[in-house]
Amino acid sequence: MIPFRNLAEVFTPDGSRLSLHEHDGDYFMKLNGRQLMSSTSTTSEILLADKACLHLARRLDRRVLIGGLGLGFSLKRVLEMIGKSGVVHVAEVLPEVVAWNRDLLAELNGEL
């Protein structure tokens, strides 16, 4: 049996515990021990990014604000959709989550 590995954790401003886990190549984020998101189920993040970017297709000044980085799937999809000429801002409260994406989750989404 392959164990779950606790990769990192941080406490949020309200005192909740946010943790990052890996199991057999899949990644999970939990809040107070309850699964919040995973790399095995990314459809909602991708569809949300698609819906947000649809109206930008014909615009030259493509700008998107993403609230929360999570596992980075929404950001990855937005970057794919708006191209290099667009601007994306991510409002992430926890710098640790940004570091997790850079250091521990790079194989999921590449360099965001």
Secondary structure by P-SEA (a helix, b strand, c coil): cbbbbbccccccccbbbbbbbccccbbbbbccccccccccccaaaaaaaaaaacccccccbbbbbbcccccaaaaaaaaaaccccbbbbbbcccaaaaaaaacccccccccc
